[in-house]
Amino acid sequence: MKILFVDDDKLMLKLYRTFLKDEAETEISCFENVDEAFKTAKRHYFDIIFSDIKMPGQDGIEFLNKILTSQIKYGKFFFVSADREFTTSDATENGADGIIYKPLQKKELLSPISEIKNQI
């Protein structure tokens, strides 16, 4: 399973890696900005993409729009946000499969990953 994370917070990227270090057959790619993540998403298929919503420069919504308009293939896309006013409905209206909220708990991150692993 290939997972892509985009978050301008280096500590969050480290947390993602820590949470997933024991997950078998999982390849993780982490990026601090949309441009680098987008370049990689164009070249590689990801089973799941997690993107912070609020980032300097391009945000997570713009990132998802770039992916959708470029017809890049991927499995599922989840927003990550500390803003609880941005709801699951808002996420799906913007084309995402869902949202997980900060502060992040390991089980919240593993839930959509496990769901996708069961489908593969």
C-alpha positions in Angstrom: 0.0 0.0 0.0 1.3 3.4 -1.0 0.4 6.5 1.1 1.1 10.1 0.4 1.0 12.8 3.1 1.1 16.6 2.6 1.5 18.8 5.6 3.6 22.0 6.0 4.2 20.9 9.7 7.3 18.7 9.9 6.2 17.4 13.3 2.9 16.1 11.8 4.9 14.3 9.0 7.0 12.7 11.7 3.9 11.7 13.6 2.4 10.0 10.5 5.6 8.0 10.0 5.7 7.1 13.7 2.0 5.9 13.6 2.7 3.8 10.5 6.1 2.4 11.2 4.8 -1.0 12.1 2.4 -1.3 9.2 3.5 -4.1 7.0 3.8 -3.5 3.2 3.2 0.2 3.6 5.3 2.7 1.6 5.0 6.3 2.9 5.8 9.5 1.0 5.8 12.8 2.9 5.9 16.3 1.5 5.8 19.8 3.1 4.2 21.5 0.1 1.7 20.8 -2.7 4.1 21.3 -5.6 6.4 18.4 -4.6 3.5 16.2 -3.6 1.7 16.9 -6.9 4.9 16.0 -9.0 5.1 12.7 -7.1 1.4 12.0 -7.5 1.7 12.5 -11.2 4.4 9.8 -11.4 3.1 7.2 -8.9 -0.2 5.7 -7.9 -1.2 6.2 -4.2 -3.8 4.0 -2.5 -4.5 6.9 -0.2 -3.6 10.6 0.1 -3.8 12.7 3.2 -3.5 16.4 2.9 -3.6 19.2 5.4 -6.2 21.8 4.4 -4.4 25.0 5.6 -0.9 25.3 4.2 1.0 28.4 2.9 1.0 28.8 -0.8 -1.4 26.2 -2.2 -3.8 24.6 0.3 -5.2 21.1 0.5 -8.4 22.0 -1.5 -6.2 23.4 -4.3 -4.1 20.3 -4.2 -7.1 18.0 -4.6 -8.5 20.2 -7.4 -5.1 19.9 -9.2 -5.3 16.2 -8.9 -8.9 16.0 -10.1 -8.4 18.3 -13.1 -5.2 16.5 -14.1 -7.1 13.2 -13.9 -4.4 11.7 -11.7 -5.4 8.2 -10.6 -5.4 7.5 -6.8 -7.4 5.4 -4.3 -8.9 7.7 -1.7 -8.2 11.3 -0.6 -8.7 12.6 3.0 -8.3 16.1 4.3 -6.6 16.6 7.6 -7.6 19.7 9.6 -7.7 21.3 13.0 -10.7 23.3 11.9 -13.7 21.3 13.1 -16.0 23.7 11.3 -14.8 22.1 8.0 -17.1 19.1 8.1 -17.3 15.8 6.3 -19.9 17.3 4.0 -17.5 20.1 3.2 -14.8 17.6 2.4 -17.0 15.5 0.1 -18.4 18.5 -1.6 -14.8 19.4 -2.5 -14.2 15.9 -3.9 -12.5 14.2 -0.9 -13.5 10.9 0.6 -13.5 12.3 4.1 -11.7 14.2 6.8 -9.7 13.4 9.9 -9.1 16.0 12.6 -6.1 17.2 14.5 -5.0 16.6 17.2 -4.7 13.3 15.5 -5.1 9.9 17.2 -3.4 6.8 15.8 -6.7 4.9 15.4 -8.2 7.8 13.4 -5.4 7.6 10.9 -5.4 3.8 10.8 -9.2 3.5 10.3 -9.3 4.6 6.6 -6.0 2.8 5.9 -7.3 -0.5 7.3 -10.5 -0.1 5.3 -8.6 0.3 2.0 -6.2 -2.6 2.9 -9.2 -4.8 3.3 -10.4 -3.8 -0.2 -7.1 -4.6 -1.9 
